Amino acid sequence: MQSSSVATNRPRVAVLIPKETRERIFTDVVVDELAAFAEPVIVADDQLAGESLSELLKDIPVAITGWKSPKLPIQSLAPKGSVVFVSHAAGSIKALDILGSLEAGHIRVSHAAPKIADAVAEFTLTQILAHLRRHTEMDAGLRAGKPWFDLRHNHLGQLLGAQDVGIVGLGYVGHLVLKLLRPFGCNVCVYDPFIDSAQAEQLGVTLLSLEDLFERCSVVSLHAANLPATEGMITTDHLERLQPGGLLVNTARAGLIEKGALLKVLQQGRIFAAIDTFDIEPLPDDDPLRQLRNIYLSPHCAGHTVESYVQQGLSAVEEVRLFLSGQTLKQEIIRERAAALA
């Protein structure tokens, strides 16, 4: 464990992010921001993994966590422990095992999901546009020496503005995808049980059942939270309703799709898919999805960019500053809604 400065009367803030992740998210700029009002306590990887973590957190009121941070010891969390606030420099807090303490009102928690959402939304739009304009086929064809005019004729693209695009789940990312789609003029259809007709009208979207959305849209993008209630919500029947040549984009969680359904429907060759999340990660070398030509694969990278990493760190630090100064948090996870988040 190390501190970035000599001991002071300023509050101590434990940074519980493994070095590999910390070097990208908790850059010198971010550390300096934290050091301006608190005493950063950078916990080394061997201490993160050891049983001494609870001892290290003794008398520390705030912890900053992120991707691959360890579970937080229950004995370190209020009311018995000293940690009363966790600022998560990532999205989901499930791996931290702090949901019970949050729901009980013993601690407060914020996260950086809105910062990650910007990157995921841009990646989603990129996948949609690349598919509609046949980017992969054009590039591969030219490199393989296929005739110029044959490529253009056989892989004629489509305008995004002429499509019905379906969004499943209007959370952080879903709203941003909707915002990015608007300038193209496409009709956006939405499935979200938490959105009523009045809200849909205000947002300028068409509210549909899941079945009708898949049947109507040529592009469907998944952005729902992965919860017990949504596990396997996208079935074989839904995927087979997608229009021939249509595209399914999943930058949310693989668990939203019924096990085996995606492979089964893709093997029929009717539709395409852009998939960023998988049941097993990293994706095994022998996974049959790797052999399909109608799927665009990416290594769960939608939320990862140089700029968003730093924004996640700065966001987490800002939440700490607001908490310590008694101000309203901008990205707090409300305990009554915590279980419904991804």
Disulfide bonds with the S-S distance in Angstrom:
none
